[in-house]
């Protein structure tokens, strides 16, 4: 599959394929992310945005529950971008490409590189500092189900 990347001299930093193989996102070293839809006719450009104002994107993942095939929520509805060696994380709604959540670990210069991974249900986001042998997780919640908390 050939993807029409606008900046052919840029290096690919991260690639994320949706679990149902209908979407792919490519992050370049210039900080641009290009989103494509894949169908029987090939690959179609869907959207391009620069989520972190040119910062190097370390990780790019979709928050998809791959354990439940009967879920009413579409795949690739939400995407997570991490920058600053995993210390700056943003959650995006891919229907309107707005950032809906941000997380920053400080001080940036005193923390090791944080690797990002997702639980198969997409309810947990794991952050691991392998050098310091530390791990943490973030629980994803549904704002519509939280009520008056």
C-alpha positions as CSV (number, residue, x, y, z in Angstrom):
1,X,0.0,0.0,0.0
2,X,1.4,3.4,-1.0
3,X,0.4,6.4,1.1
4,X,0.4,9.8,-0.4
5,X,2.5,11.7,2.2
6,X,2.7,15.4,1.4
7,X,6.3,16.0,2.8
8,X,8.3,13.2,1.1
9,X,11.5,14.3,2.8
10,X,10.1,13.9,6.3
11,X,10.8,10.8,8.3
12,X,8.0,8.6,9.7
13,X,8.0,8.6,13.5
14,X,4.9,6.5,14.3
15,X,2.2,4.5,12.4
16,X,-1.0,3.3,13.8
17,X,-3.4,0.9,12.0
18,X,-6.9,0.5,13.3
19,X,-7.9,-3.0,14.5
20,X,-10.4,-3.4,11.7
21,X,-7.8,-2.2,9.1
22,X,-10.0,0.6,7.8
23,X,-7.9,3.5,9.0
24,X,-4.2,4.3,9.3
25,X,-2.5,7.3,10.8
26,X,1.1,8.3,10.0
27,X,3.1,10.8,12.2
28,X,6.1,12.5,10.6
29,X,9.1,14.0,12.3
30,X,7.9,17.5,11.4
31,X,4.9,16.9,13.8
32,X,2.3,16.4,11.2
33,X,-0.2,13.5,11.4
34,X,-2.0,12.3,8.3
35,X,-5.1,10.1,8.6
36,X,-6.2,7.8,5.8
37,X,-9.3,5.7,5.3
38,X,-8.7,2.2,3.7
39,X,-11.4,0.6,1.7
40,X,-11.8,-1.9,-1.2
41,X,-10.7,0.8,-3.7
42,X,-7.5,1.7,-1.9
43,X,-6.3,4.4,0.5
44,X,-8.0,7.8,0.7
45,X,-6.7,10.9,2.4
46,X,-9.1,11.9,5.3
47,X,-7.4,14.5,7.4
48,X,-4.0,16.1,8.2
49,X,-3.3,18.0,11.4
50,X,-0.4,19.1,13.6
51,X,-1.5,18.2,17.1
52,X,1.5,19.2,19.1
53,X,2.7,22.4,17.2
54,X,5.6,20.6,15.5
55,X,6.8,18.6,18.5
56,X,8.3,15.2,17.8
57,X,5.6,12.6,18.1
58,X,6.8,9.5,20.0
59,X,3.6,7.4,20.0
60,X,0.3,7.4,18.2
61,X,-2.4,4.9,19.1
62,X,-6.1,4.5,18.7
63,X,-8.2,3.8,21.8
64,X,-10.0,0.7,20.4
65,X,-11.6,-2.1,22.4
66,X,-10.4,-5.1,20.4
67,X,-12.0,-7.7,22.7
68,X,-15.6,-6.9,22.0
69,X,-16.8,-7.2,18.4
70,X,-20.4,-6.2,19.3
71,X,-19.5,-2.7,20.6
72,X,-21.6,0.1,19.2
73,X,-18.6,2.5,19.2
74,X,-16.7,2.6,16.0
75,X,-13.0,1.8,15.8
76,X,-10.6,4.7,15.6
77,X,-12.9,7.2,17.3
78,X,-10.2,8.4,19.7
79,X,-6.5,8.7,19.2
80,X,-3.7,9.3,21.7
81,X,-0.5,11.3,20.8
82,X,2.5,11.3,23.1
83,X,5.4,13.8,22.8
84,X,8.4,14.9,25.0
85,X,9.5,11.3,25.5
86,X,6.0,10.3,26.6
87,X,5.7,13.0,29.2
88,X,3.1,15.0,27.3
89,X,-0.1,13.1,26.3
90,X,-3.1,14.3,24.4
91,X,-6.4,12.6,23.6
92,X,-8.2,13.5,20.4
93,X,-11.7,12.9,19.1
94,X,-11.2,11.9,15.5
95,X,-14.7,12.9,14.4
96,X,-13.8,16.6,14.8
97,X,-10.0,16.4,15.5
98,X,-10.3,18.4,18.8
99,X,-8.1,17.7,21.8
100,X,-10.4,16.5,24.6
101,X,-7.8,15.7,27.3
102,X,-4.2,16.6,28.1
103,X,-1.8,15.2,30.6
104,X,1.7,16.5,31.4
105,X,4.3,14.9,33.6
106,X,6.7,17.4,35.2
107,X,9.5,18.2,35.5
108,X,10.2,17.1,32.0
109,X,14.0,17.0,32.4
110,X,14.0,14.8,35.5
111,X,11.8,12.0,34.2
112,X,12.9,9.1,32.0
113,X,11.3,8.2,28.7
114,X,7.8,6.9,29.2
115,X,6.6,4.2,26.8
116,X,2.8,4.2,26.1
117,X,0.7,1.1,25.6
118,X,-3.0,0.3,25.6
119,X,-4.9,-2.5,27.3
120,X,-6.9,-4.6,24.7
121,X,-10.2,-3.2,26.1
122,X,-8.9,0.4,25.8
123,X,-10.0,1.1,29.3
124,X,-6.4,1.5,30.6
125,X,-3.5,3.4,29.3
126,X,-0.1,2.1,30.6
127,X,2.9,4.3,30.9
128,X,6.2,2.6,31.7
129,X,9.7,4.0,32.5
130,X,11.8,0.9,31.7
131,X,15.1,2.6,32.9
132,X,13.6,3.4,36.4
133,X,11.5,0.2,36.5
134,X,8.3,2.3,37.1
135,X,4.9,1.8,35.7
136,X,1.6,3.6,36.0
137,X,-1.8,3.4,34.4
138,X,-4.7,5.8,33.5
139,X,-8.3,4.6,33.6
140,X,-10.4,5.8,30.7
141,X,-13.9,6.8,31.7
142,X,-17.1,7.7,29.8
143,X,-18.2,11.2,30.6
144,X,-21.8,10.4,29.8
145,X,-21.9,7.7,32.4
146,X,-20.2,9.6,35.2
147,X,-23.4,11.3,36.3
148,X,-23.0,13.9,39.1
149,X,-19.6,12.9,40.3
